[in-house]
Amino acid sequence: MPPFPTIPLLHAAYADGLDPRAVVAAAYRRIAEVDDPGIFLALVPEADAQAAAAALPPFDPVSMPLWGVPFAVKDNIDVAGLPNTAACPDFAYSPTETAPAVARLLAAGAILIGKTNLDQFATGLVGLRTPYPAPRNAIDPAFVPGGSSSGSAVAVAHGIVSFALGTDTAGSGRVPAALNNIVGLKPSLGAVSSRGMLPACRTLDTLSVFAGTVADADAAFRVMLGPDNTDPWSRALPVPPAPAGLPPGLRLGLPDAASRRFGGDGLSEAAFAAAAADLEAITGAGVPVDLDPMFAVAALLYDGPWVAERYAAVRPVMETRPGILHPTTRAVIAAAERYSAADAFAGLYRLAELRRHADAIWDRIDVLAVPTYPRPRTCASVAADPIGPNSELGTYTNFVNLLDWCALAVPGRSRTDSFPSGVTLLAPRGCDGLLAALGARLHAASAGRIGASAAPVPTAKSGPASARPGEIELAVVGAHLSGLPLNGELVACGARYLRAGVTRPDYRLYALPGGPPHRPGLLRVAAGEGSGIETEVWALPPSAFGTFVAGIPDPLSIGTVRLNDGTTPKGFLVEAAGIAGAADITRFGGWRRYVTGCAAA
């Protein structure tokens, strides 16, 4: 058995003959070793999990990408045959249908181990608002495990399962990840069906994924990804896979000095500074970002009318059986009673105004990196003040869902006291793949261990990448380059970035007349009579490739482009007759340099 059950290591072992029943047995044995009664609220009987493992078809990780992978599910998500309590035993019911996202995981070969504990009705970020024994932080039990998806995060951190589902409204899929030294993926809203999930705030909720590595979290997400016509909150979003390499010129944003809030904790502040330096070593210098608009958005979630949406989710309980709720949960949700319908509309208007200011950052940056939490809080501090520490933990998470951004929480450099410190990468909806590519590199740079295990974080993949079977490589040289005006057309087609390259010295580059957008023309000339021209190579599925090239305007065409690395992707070329009136810009070596030079002139 691998020291931590990442999907690649499990699949390598299965390919060598490991029986998945042995992995199931190891998961239940690990539950006994950890001896934390707060992690699971319901376990699949081991005999049933063994039967599921035995019933798997022959090992086929291509058609079943999660073949033999153990996982857990937060106990506010429906699984037929297991009770759903939402950590409120008097509310419990027995669902007859499994949530579609969970069903997709099972169909991909994953093996369910059990249902995990949570802050009651997913209301909290501390992980202690449960009538059951609370899960213990996997790194140091003096600190809170984080919530609301506490049990899922702790189960992964201890290596009981490879990944686990949580939910995320205000940070519940990110804060527990950071506090337990694992990865937490909060998808773009609507990308994964939320049918079968008990809502907290229906308009903001999403299923989330905890895993030991970014690659494993992304693998589970990709299996669940896709629209659900019976879920009114589902969206058919284009979410391209993680690019094989980071697009050139990736613009990183970092909180400016005034936006860095750590509650006076110098250890957390220093750890974030070290992680920020790791990121800047990957992307280049970060751009300072004022987070005041984001903090104002965050205030709307609990200090504004959105708390009424939590009331709506459990209205029958609040109005007929409030006594069955955890006292803190009841107090938080009861605050909704002071808001009116007019207040709700005022909140929507204020959010629209703030969102406009917040979204303006994407004109300057591609990814924003923030601390996942300001500082870890002890269980004792929460016992003394159930609200204050919880609110502080949401400083950098509460605004994300309201702004409709995607997020990926990744362990950064540990604090000098060895407690983990997390970084969350943020981007506009649909950019989940980009976050995965950058997040994997940041996680590797931390040089740490996975969760509470001794397993090292895998090194990030590097070097040139090629298209997968069934994909077509496309070389672009102009406005479709990363960060330029037409790149969005590529992304919308499901293209993923592969690598940067240079043509053989057999081409000349021209600035074609017309625009905007202004476009170049790449003309092939006799061997050696041109120059090397900078390109980017992207991969597209054949259907998307056909749709994309159908819109290419005259005098451009698609042909074969010869690169100096020996590869021959398809690419944009210009007809010889099309360069009449065009300016020869070959001397710049590429369109990006030409555009930059024109801007500076």
Disulfide bonds with the S-S distance in Angstrom:
none
